[in-house]
Amino acid sequence: MSDNDLRGPTMERKIGGTIYKVTSVYSRNATETAVQKMRRLILKDADKVLKKLK
């Protein structure tokens, strides 16, 4: 985590005998929202899958 990051919420989940702790971190320098990033990544992955099918 750098000085330009903001710490977000932390979530804990127990799965089986293991406790997972996830902390969100937000960059002050981000150029896109989380929704925009996820959309971009999903479309990029879908494009790769479609190219393999051709």
Phi and psi restraints in degrees (range 20) as a CNS / XPLOR table:
assign (resid 1 and name C) (resid 2 and name N)
       (resid 2 and name CA) (resid 2 and name C) 1.0 -102.2 20.0 2
assign (resid 2 and name N) (resid 2 and name CA)
       (resid 2 and name C) (resid 3 and name N) 1.0 176.8 20.0 2
assign (resid 2 and name C) (resid 3 and name N)
       (resid 3 and name CA) (resid 3 and name C) 1.0 -64.6 20.0 2
assign (resid 3 and name N) (resid 3 and name CA)
       (resid 3 and name C) (resid 4 and name N) 1.0 -20.0 20.0 2
assign (resid 3 and name C) (resid 4 and name N)
       (resid 4 and name CA) (resid 4 and name C) 1.0 -88.2 20.0 2
assign (resid 4 and name N) (resid 4 and name CA)
       (resid 4 and name C) (resid 5 and name N) 1.0 2.4 20.0 2
assign (resid 4 and name C) (resid 5 and name N)
       (resid 5 and name CA) (resid 5 and name C) 1.0 -100.4 20.0 2
assign (resid 5 and name N) (resid 5 and name CA)
       (resid 5 and name C) (resid 6 and name N) 1.0 148.0 20.0 2
assign (resid 5 and name C) (resid 6 and name N)
       (resid 6 and name CA) (resid 6 and name C) 1.0 -113.4 20.0 2
assign (resid 6 and name N) (resid 6 and name CA)
       (resid 6 and name C) (resid 7 and name N) 1.0 132.0 20.0 2
assign (resid 6 and name C) (resid 7 and name N)
       (resid 7 and name CA) (resid 7 and name C) 1.0 -80.0 20.0 2
assign (resid 7 and name N) (resid 7 and name CA)
       (resid 7 and name C) (resid 8 and name N) 1.0 131.5 20.0 2
assign (resid 7 and name C) (resid 8 and name N)
       (resid 8 and name CA) (resid 8 and name C) 1.0 -103.4 20.0 2
assign (resid 8 and name N) (resid 8 and name CA)
       (resid 8 and name C) (resid 9 and name N) 1.0 -158.8 20.0 2
assign (resid 8 and name C) (resid 9 and name N)
       (resid 9 and name CA) (resid 9 and name C) 1.0 -69.5 20.0 2
assign (resid 9 and name N) (resid 9 and name CA)
       (resid 9 and name C) (resid 10 and name N) 1.0 154.8 20.0 2
assign (resid 9 and name C) (resid 10 and name N)
       (resid 10 and name CA) (resid 10 and name C) 1.0 -115.7 20.0 2
assign (resid 10 and name N) (resid 10 and name CA)
       (resid 10 and name C) (resid 11 and name N) 1.0 140.2 20.0 2
assign (resid 10 and name C) (resid 11 and name N)
       (resid 11 and name CA) (resid 11 and name C) 1.0 -128.0 20.0 2
assign (resid 11 and name N) (resid 11 and name CA)
       (resid 11 and name C) (resid 12 and name N) 1.0 139.8 20.0 2
assign (resid 11 and name C) (resid 12 and name N)
       (resid 12 and name CA) (resid 12 and name C) 1.0 -118.4 20.0 2
assign (resid 12 and name N) (resid 12 and name CA)
       (resid 12 and name C) (resid 13 and name N) 1.0 137.1 20.0 2
assign (resid 12 and name C) (resid 13 and name N)
       (resid 13 and name CA) (resid 13 and name C) 1.0 -135.6 20.0 2
assign (resid 13 and name N) (resid 13 and name CA)
       (resid 13 and name C) (resid 14 and name N) 1.0 138.1 20.0 2
assign (resid 13 and name C) (resid 14 and name N)
       (resid 14 and name CA) (resid 14 and name C) 1.0 -102.6 20.0 2
assign (resid 14 and name N) (resid 14 and name CA)
       (resid 14 and name C) (resid 15 and name N) 1.0 123.1 20.0 2
assign (resid 14 and name C) (resid 15 and name N)
       (resid 15 and name CA) (resid 15 and name C) 1.0 -124.3 20.0 2
assign (resid 15 and name N) (resid 15 and name CA)
       (resid 15 and name C) (resid 16 and name N) 1.0 114.5 20.0 2
assign (resid 15 and name C) (resid 16 and name N)
       (resid 16 and name CA) (resid 16 and name C) 1.0 64.0 20.0 2
assign (resid 16 and name N) (resid 16 and name CA)
       (resid 16 and name C) (resid 17 and name N) 1.0 -127.3 20.0 2
assign (resid 16 and name C) (resid 17 and name N)
       (resid 17 and name CA) (resid 17 and name C) 1.0 -100.2 20.0 2
assign (resid 17 and name N) (resid 17 and name CA)
       (resid 17 and name C) (resid 18 and name N) 1.0 11.0 20.0 2
assign (resid 17 and name C) (resid 18 and name N)
       (resid 18 and name CA) (resid 18 and name C) 1.0 -113.4 20.0 2
assign (resid 18 and name N) (resid 18 and name CA)
       (resid 18 and name C) (resid 19 and name N) 1.0 135.2 20.0 2
assign (resid 18 and name C) (resid 19 and name N)
       (resid 19 and name CA) (resid 19 and name C) 1.0 -101.2 20.0 2
assign (resid 19 and name N) (resid 19 and name CA)
       (resid 19 and name C) (resid 20 and name N) 1.0 123.1 20.0 2
assign (resid 19 and name C) (resid 20 and name N)
       (resid 20 and name CA) (resid 20 and name C) 1.0 -103.2 20.0 2
assign (resid 20 and name N) (resid 20 and name CA)
       (resid 20 and name C) (resid 21 and name N) 1.0 132.0 20.0 2
assign (resid 20 and name C) (resid 21 and name N)
       (resid 21 and name CA) (resid 21 and name C) 1.0 -118.2 20.0 2
assign (resid 21 and name N) (resid 21 and name CA)
       (resid 21 and name C) (resid 22 and name N) 1.0 121.6 20.0 2
assign (resid 21 and name C) (resid 22 and name N)
       (resid 22 and name CA) (resid 22 and name C) 1.0 -120.6 20.0 2
assign (resid 22 and name N) (resid 22 and name CA)
       (resid 22 and name C) (resid 23 and name N) 1.0 126.9 20.0 2
assign (resid 22 and name C) (resid 23 and name N)
       (resid 23 and name CA) (resid 23 and name C) 1.0 -116.2 20.0 2
assign (resid 23 and name N) (resid 23 and name CA)
       (resid 23 and name C) (resid 24 and name N) 1.0 129.8 20.0 2
assign (resid 23 and name C) (resid 24 and name N)
       (resid 24 and name CA) (resid 24 and name C) 1.0 -81.7 20.0 2
assign (resid 24 and name N) (resid 24 and name CA)
       (resid 24 and name C) (resid 25 and name N) 1.0 142.8 20.0 2
assign (resid 24 and name C) (resid 25 and name N)
       (resid 25 and name CA) (resid 25 and name C) 1.0 -130.6 20.0 2
assign (resid 25 and name N) (resid 25 and name CA)
       (resid 25 and name C) (resid 26 and name N) 1.0 132.5 20.0 2
assign (resid 25 and name C) (resid 26 and name N)
       (resid 26 and name CA) (resid 26 and name C) 1.0 -113.6 20.0 2
assign (resid 26 and name N) (resid 26 and name CA)
       (resid 26 and name C) (resid 27 and name N) 1.0 133.4 20.0 2
assign (resid 26 and name C) (resid 27 and name N)
       (resid 27 and name CA) (resid 27 and name C) 1.0 -90.0 20.0 2
assign (resid 27 and name N) (resid 27 and name CA)
       (resid 27 and name C) (resid 28 and name N) 1.0 133.5 20.0 2
assign (resid 27 and name C) (resid 28 and name N)
       (resid 28 and name CA) (resid 28 and name C) 1.0 -69.6 20.0 2
assign (resid 28 and name N) (resid 28 and name CA)
       (resid 28 and name C) (resid 29 and name N) 1.0 -20.0 20.0 2
assign (resid 28 and name C) (resid 29 and name N)
       (resid 29 and name CA) (resid 29 and name C) 1.0 -97.4 20.0 2
assign (resid 29 and name N) (resid 29 and name CA)
       (resid 29 and name C) (resid 30 and name N) 1.0 9.2 20.0 2
assign (resid 29 and name C) (resid 30 and name N)
       (resid 30 and name CA) (resid 30 and name C) 1.0 -60.9 20.0 2
assign (resid 30 and name N) (resid 30 and name CA)
       (resid 30 and name C) (resid 31 and name N) 1.0 142.9 20.0 2
assign (resid 30 and name C) (resid 31 and name N)
       (resid 31 and name CA) (resid 31 and name C) 1.0 -107.5 20.0 2
assign (resid 31 and name N) (resid 31 and name CA)
       (resid 31 and name C) (resid 32 and name N) 1.0 -3.4 20.0 2
assign (resid 31 and name C) (resid 32 and name N)
       (resid 32 and name CA) (resid 32 and name C) 1.0 -146.9 20.0 2
assign (resid 32 and name N) (resid 32 and name CA)
       (resid 32 and name C) (resid 33 and name N) 1.0 157.7 20.0 2
assign (resid 32 and name C) (resid 33 and name N)
       (resid 33 and name CA) (resid 33 and name C) 1.0 -79.2 20.0 2
assign (resid 33 and name N) (resid 33 and name CA)
       (resid 33 and name C) (resid 34 and name N) 1.0 168.9 20.0 2
assign (resid 33 and name C) (resid 34 and name N)
       (resid 34 and name CA) (resid 34 and name C) 1.0 -62.0 20.0 2
assign (resid 34 and name N) (resid 34 and name CA)
       (resid 34 and name C) (resid 35 and name N) 1.0 -38.3 20.0 2
assign (resid 34 and name C) (resid 35 and name N)
       (resid 35 and name CA) (resid 35 and name C) 1.0 -64.7 20.0 2
assign (resid 35 and name N) (resid 35 and name CA)
       (resid 35 and name C) (resid 36 and name N) 1.0 -44.2 20.0 2
assign (resid 35 and name C) (resid 36 and name N)
       (resid 36 and name CA) (resid 36 and name C) 1.0 -62.6 20.0 2
assign (resid 36 and name N) (resid 36 and name CA)
       (resid 36 and name C) (resid 37 and name N) 1.0 -41.1 20.0 2
assign (resid 36 and name C) (resid 37 and name N)
       (resid 37 and name CA) (resid 37 and name C) 1.0 -65.5 20.0 2
assign (resid 37 and name N) (resid 37 and name CA)
       (resid 37 and name C) (resid 38 and name N) 1.0 -46.0 20.0 2
assign (resid 37 and name C) (resid 38 and name N)
       (resid 38 and name CA) (resid 38 and name C) 1.0 -61.5 20.0 2
assign (resid 38 and name N) (resid 38 and name CA)
       (resid 38 and name C) (resid 39 and name N) 1.0 -41.8 20.0 2
assign (resid 38 and name C) (resid 39 and name N)
       (resid 39 and name CA) (resid 39 and name C) 1.0 -60.6 20.0 2
assign (resid 39 and name N) (resid 39 and name CA)
       (resid 39 and name C) (resid 40 and name N) 1.0 -45.7 20.0 2
assign (resid 39 and name C) (resid 40 and name N)
       (resid 40 and name CA) (resid 40 and name C) 1.0 -61.2 20.0 2
assign (resid 40 and name N) (resid 40 and name CA)
       (resid 40 and name C) (resid 41 and name N) 1.0 -44.3 20.0 2
assign (resid 40 and name C) (resid 41 and name N)
       (resid 41 and name CA) (resid 41 and name C) 1.0 -66.8 20.0 2
assign (resid 41 and name N) (resid 41 and name CA)
       (resid 41 and name C) (resid 42 and name N) 1.0 -40.6 20.0 2
assign (resid 41 and name C) (resid 42 and name N)
       (resid 42 and name CA) (resid 42 and name C) 1.0 -64.4 20.0 2
assign (resid 42 and name N) (resid 42 and name CA)
       (resid 42 and name C) (resid 43 and name N) 1.0 -44.8 20.0 2
assign (resid 42 and name C) (resid 43 and name N)
       (resid 43 and name CA) (resid 43 and name C) 1.0 -65.6 20.0 2
assign (resid 43 and name N) (resid 43 and name CA)
       (resid 43 and name C) (resid 44 and name N) 1.0 -37.8 20.0 2
assign (resid 43 and name C) (resid 44 and name N)
       (resid 44 and name CA) (resid 44 and name C) 1.0 -63.6 20.0 2
assign (resid 44 and name N) (resid 44 and name CA)
       (resid 44 and name C) (resid 45 and name N) 1.0 -44.0 20.0 2
assign (resid 44 and name C) (resid 45 and name N)
       (resid 45 and name CA) (resid 45 and name C) 1.0 -66.4 20.0 2
assign (resid 45 and name N) (resid 45 and name CA)
       (resid 45 and name C) (resid 46 and name N) 1.0 -41.7 20.0 2
assign (resid 45 and name C) (resid 46 and name N)
       (resid 46 and name CA) (resid 46 and name C) 1.0 -62.7 20.0 2
assign (resid 46 and name N) (resid 46 and name CA)
       (resid 46 and name C) (resid 47 and name N) 1.0 -38.3 20.0 2
assign (resid 46 and name C) (resid 47 and name N)
       (resid 47 and name CA) (resid 47 and name C) 1.0 -62.7 20.0 2
assign (resid 47 and name N) (resid 47 and name CA)
       (resid 47 and name C) (resid 48 and name N) 1.0 -41.1 20.0 2
assign (resid 47 and name C) (resid 48 and name N)
       (resid 48 and name CA) (resid 48 and name C) 1.0 -62.3 20.0 2
assign (resid 48 and name N) (resid 48 and name CA)
       (resid 48 and name C) (resid 49 and name N) 1.0 -43.0 20.0 2
assign (resid 48 and name C) (resid 49 and name N)
       (resid 49 and name CA) (resid 49 and name C) 1.0 -63.8 20.0 2
assign (resid 49 and name N) (resid 49 and name CA)
       (resid 49 and name C) (resid 50 and name N) 1.0 -44.1 20.0 2
assign (resid 49 and name C) (resid 50 and name N)
       (resid 50 and name CA) (resid 50 and name C) 1.0 -63.5 20.0 2
assign (resid 50 and name N) (resid 50 and name CA)
       (resid 50 and name C) (resid 51 and name N) 1.0 -38.1 20.0 2
assign (resid 50 and name C) (resid 51 and name N)
       (resid 51 and name CA) (resid 51 and name C) 1.0 -65.2 20.0 2
assign (resid 51 and name N) (resid 51 and name CA)
       (resid 51 and name C) (resid 52 and name N) 1.0 -35.1 20.0 2
assign (resid 51 and name C) (resid 52 and name N)
       (resid 52 and name CA) (resid 52 and name C) 1.0 -69.6 20.0 2
assign (resid 52 and name N) (resid 52 and name CA)
       (resid 52 and name C) (resid 53 and name N) 1.0 -27.6 20.0 2
assign (resid 52 and name C) (resid 53 and name N)
       (resid 53 and name CA) (resid 53 and name C) 1.0 -77.3 20.0 2
assign (resid 53 and name N) (resid 53 and name CA)
       (resid 53 and name C) (resid 54 and name N) 1.0 -20.1 20.0 2
